[in-house]
Amino acid sequence: MKEKNQSKVAVVQAGSEVMDKEKGVKKTIHLIEEAAREDAKIIVFPEAFIPAYPRGMSFGTVVGSRSNEGRKDFFQYWNNSITVPGTETDEIGKAARKAKAYIIIGVIEKDNESSQGTLYCTALFFGPDGELLGKHRKLKPTGSERLIWGEGDGSTLPVFDTPYGRIGSLICWENYMPLARTAMYDKGVQILIAPTADAREAWLASMQHIAVEGRCFVLSCNQYSTKDMYPEEISSREEFKELPHELTRGGSCIVDPLGEFVVKPVMGEEKILYADINLNKIAEGQFDFDVVGHYARPDVFQLIVNEEKQENTIWKK
């Protein structure tokens, strides 16, 4: 019997069905069903799970030029990205309702409000009633990600109240942005979801640091992917010969509010990580450090967050 304020969470470490959104949705639903059989109430998927984090792909680009083959790769990536809401979110929502669980999943989202040409790296939140609760668009793509993804704005920085705690998300290296983290803490996040494509030791140390800093649970979720998961027809296939077989080795983990691993990083396999988390540990941790409470100094430091939606429309009425 679970204690009060205790719930089971699941972190899904798996590889994408690369460049195939239909298969990607089917795999997502299968994994939701598997986690639901273990009575998970919060189920987390990696960054860009549908249709993929395109690790190793150059899209035929060097500074100053783009190739026709690379444009075709981008079209395939764009064509298998999803609109929000849309058919794919409806299907995932049905799976969430059947599982009676909160689902947080990384997708590549088409801009369906203006040109549709821009893609965003997005985390979607579904409730146990199957409703799409909201989304977070990555504020700052990293490095060459900026070639293929646009920038989100402050209008998608939600933290949701749930029976299992207040849930919010920062995607991958957004977690290195001190002010973004502070915005999450200020909204009272208790379970910080960190979908990522990073499995380095420094990332894992950061997950522990953030848990201690925010006195929150951190669920870090990465893919496990290999070269043979990618379609043969992509133009970057020749470049892949120089890459290791494991493109993304995992490293998903669950950390408690004192920075201890509840589930240590898992490497080298597809696996669902499970843990029972107890929100009482947050108050225990805040006894001596509450970053936006008794340990804050608002007379010295103040944070301003612009949460207005930034319109891209050229013509103003």
N, C-alpha and C positions, 0 to 999 in steps of 0.2 A: 504493500500500500504506500502510495506516494505521500510525502509530507506536504503540508500546506506551502504554497509558493514554489513547489517543485514541479518540473515538467521535463519531458524527454525531447531532445533536439536531434536532428540528423543533418550531417554535412556530407553532401554527395560529391565524392571525388571520382570523376568519370570523364571520358573523352567525348568530344562532340561527334555527331554525324556531319562531317565537314562539308559545307556548301550544300546541304540537303535539309531544308527546314521541315519537310514532311517527316522524314526519318527522325530528325531531331526531336520533334514533338512526340513522336511515338516512344522514343527512348526516354524522354522526360517523364511521360505518363507511366511507363513501366517502372522507373526508379521511384516515382512518388508512391506507387502501389506497394513496392517493396518496403519503403520506409514506413508507410502507414501500417503494414502488418506488424511492425515493431512498436506501434503506438506512438510514433513521433508526432509531436504537435507543431513543431517548426521544422521545415525541411528546406535546406539551403543548397543552391546550385552555384557553379563557378561563373566567373566573368565570361561574357560572350558565349555562353553555352550553345545558343542557337543564333547563327549557324556555325560559328567557330571563332576562336581567337586565332588569326591567321599567322601563327608564328612561322618565321622563316620565309614568308612570301615577300617579294620585293615589289610586286605589281609593276614590274618593268620600269622602275623609276631610278634615275640618278638626278643629281641637281641639274636643273635646266632642261630636262627632257623626260617624256613618258613614251613607252612603246605601245604599239597597237595591240600586241599580245597581252601586255599588262592591263590595258583598258578592258579587254575581254575577261581577264581574271576579276577585275573590279565589278564588271557587270554581273558575273556569276555570283559574286559575294553580295552585291546589292540585291539581286533577284531573289536570293534566299534569305535576306533579312526580312523583318516583319513590321507590319504597321500595328500601332497600339492605340485603341483596341482593334482587334481583327479576328480572323478565323482562328489563328494559332492561340491567341490569348483566350478565346472562348473554350478551346479544347483543354488548355491547361487549367482554366477555371473549373471546368467540370471535374477534372481529376482532383483538384483541391477540395471541392465540395464532397466528393466521394470519400476522400481521405480524412475529411474533417480536420484539416491542418492548414496552417499558414505556410505559403510557399513563397520563397524569394529566389528569383532566377535571373541570371545575366543573359541578356539578348542584345542583338544588334537591331536597332530600331530605325525604320525609315521615317523621315520627316513627312507626316501626312497633313501638315497644315499649310505648306506653301509649295515648294517645287518638287518635293519628294526625292530630290537628288542627294540630299545630305543624310548621312547615317550618324547615329549616336550610339555610344556604348551605354547601355541602360540596365538598371536593376528594377525588376517588376515585383510588386507585392500583391499577393492574392490572399483573401480571407478564407476561412473554413466554410463560408457560405458560397464560395466560388466567385465572389465579386473581385474585380480588379480594384484594389484599394488605392493604388497610385504607383508612382515610379520615381526613380532618381536617375537623372542623366549625368554621366561623368563630366565634371567641370573642366578638367584639363587632361586631354589625351597626352600620353608620354612619348617623346621621341618621334619615330616614324608613324606612330598611331595617328598623329595629326594629319597625315596625308589622307587617311580613309575615314576618320571620324570628326564630326563637328564638336563644338564645346557646348555643354549644358549651361544653364544659368541658375540663379538662386531660387527660382520658383519650384524646383524639384529637390528640396532638401527635407523630405518628410520624416517624422518619427511617429509611429503608430502605437496607440494604446491597445494592448491585447490582454487577455486573461493571464498570459504567461510572461508579461513584461513589456516594456516600451522598446519597440524595434525600429532601428534605423540602419542605413547603409552608407558606407563610403567605398568606392571601387578602386582597388589596387593602390596606385601611388597617391591617390587623394588622401590616403591615410598618413602620408608623410607631410601633409599640409596642416601646420599647427592650428590655423584659424578655422579650417574646415572641421577638424576634430573638436575644437572648442564650441563651434556651433552645434554639433551633435550633443556634447555634454550639456550645453545650456538648455537643450530641449528635453533633457532628462533621459537620454538613451540608456537603457539597461542591458540590451543585447545588441551589440554592434556587429552587423554582418559585413564581412570584408571579402567579397569575391575578388579573385586575383589571378594573375598569370605569372606570379613570382614565387619561386621555391627556394630562394637563396637564404643562407643563414641569417643575413641581416634583416630580411623580411620577417623571419620567425621571431627574432629578437624584438622587432618593432611591435609585433602582435602582443608580446608579453608586456612591453612598455606601455602600449595603449590601454591594455586592461588595467594595469596599475594606475596609470594617469587618470583614466576615466572612472575607475572603480566600477567597471562593467564587465560582463562576459563578452568575449570576442570569439566569433565563429569565422575562421579564415577558410576559404574554400577555393581550391585550385583544381585544374584539370590534370588528368594523366593522359597524355597523348603521344602517339608515335607517328613516324613518317608514313606508315602504311595506311593510316586513317585518311590521308589526303587523296583527292582524285588524281588519276594519272595525267589528265589533260591540262592541268594548270601549267602555266609557262615557267613557274619557279621550280618545276620538278628537277631540272638539271642542277639547280643550285642546291637542292636538298642532298645531293650526293656527298657534300662536304659536311653535312650536319649529323649529329649523333642520332641513333635510332629513336631514343627517347627525346622528344621535343620538349615536353613538359613532364616533369617527374613527380608532380604531386606536392606534398608538403602540407596538406590540409590539417587543421588542428582546432582544438577548442581550449580556450584559456579562461581561467576564473578571475575575479576582481582583485586578487592579490598577485596576479601574474604567473600563477602555477598552471601547468598543462593539466587540464582535465582529461584530454586525449592528446597524446604526443603526436608530432607530425608523422604522417604516413607517406612513405615514398615507394615508387616503383610499381604501383598497381592501382586498378580501379577498385574502390571500396567505399562503402557508406560508413561514416563514423557516427557513433551514437553516444549520448551522454545524458544523464539526468542533471539538470542545473537547478539550483535553489536560490531564489532571489534574496533570501535572508543574508546571503554572503555579501551582497552589495552594501547593506546597512552595516554589517560587521566591518567591512573594509573602510567605509566612510567615517567610522569612529575617529580615525586619526588623520584622514585626508579626504576632503570633499572639494573637488576642483572648482565647482561653481557654487559651493556653499561656504562653510566656515573657513576654507582655505583660500577663498577668493579675496581680491582686493579691488572692488569696483571703484573705490576712490582714486585708485592709481591706474588701473587698466580697464578699458571698455572695448567691447566688440560691436561693430556695426555690420549687419548682414542685409544685403539687398535681396529681398525675396520677390521682387517684382518680375514678372515675365518680360523678357526682352524681345520685342517684336522685330522680326526680320523683314517686315513688309516695306517695300520701297515707297509705295504711294500711300500717303496718309490722308484719310478723309477729314 
